[in-house]
Amino acid sequence: MNIEIIRTPSELRARAFALRAGGERIGLVPTMGALHEGHLSLLRIARPLCDMLIMSIFVNPTQFGVGEDLESYPRNEESDLAQAEKCGVDIAFCPSPEAMYPSGYQTALTLPTLAAPLCGAKRPGHFDGVATVVSKLWNAALPHVAVFGEKDFQQLAILRQLSLDLDFGIEVLGGPIIREEDGLALSSRNVYLSQEERAQAPRLRQGLLAAEQRYSEGATDAVALLSAARAIIDAAPLARIEYLQLRNATSLAEVQEVTAPTLLAVAARFGGTRLIDNLVLHPCPPQA
Ligand code: AMP
């Protein structure tokens, strides 16, 4: 394997400084490993935008809540590295939790407004952990461009804001959601689903599409759009909706009527597995 593996932030930072001094443009794709086509699609987006492509693999403990799946989260570094190399990754950053959070570590970041609704409301502290670890990754990898998936739409909104607020000056790009043939969004957590749960999981996507269809037929109010989605999702007996909401796609403020680009986002549990999905409704320009 030719991929370069770095395991401490200080080593990566020294490498990144040298790359920058040599005029190289750095791209970064952060992941928690257990790579699938969704992750690989982000690598393919980043590859032509940089000279050196860095991918991180780090199952970040600070973004997992009590009782969540930190211990059982799928890990397979060897096969991840092989896939990353095929997608043109130059450097894999694979730190241990101790390398990222040595004893005495205490700093955390909070984005109170963007992190409050949706997944933030259901997973207290999750986005503090995400914002903090991504800041650390950015400080170590010194990327010019960083690519994240639109599947985690709220995360992407938070990280765009983070780059602005803390003057990272990093171009934060979003990549489209990659799906199975039946519409289920790819996720490292899909392996937890039983056969029955897996069979019903595409209902999430179908619910979102039903709302989009109502929207294309002229419905713009939240009640109509959300009830169209809910009817489809509720028909899956194993689905327990955590949230199903319309939010302004930039501010994430709640929306009663679609007049600007609007996020339609869902989270649901299938047994112990929590799945999320979303799409964006775009208002049509007024007819001349
Ligand atoms: P994770 O390993 O789950 O932290 O995800 C790493 C990156 O991959 C994040 O930016 C995710 O949003 C992105 N990602 C995860 N699943 C998908 C998917 N199905 N399509 C596109 N991007 C994804």
Residues whose N, C-alpha, C, O or C-beta is under 5 A from the ligand:
A	BS01	AMP	P30 T31 M32 G33 G38 H39 V147 F148 G149 E150 K151 D152 G175 P176 I177 I178 A185 L186 S187
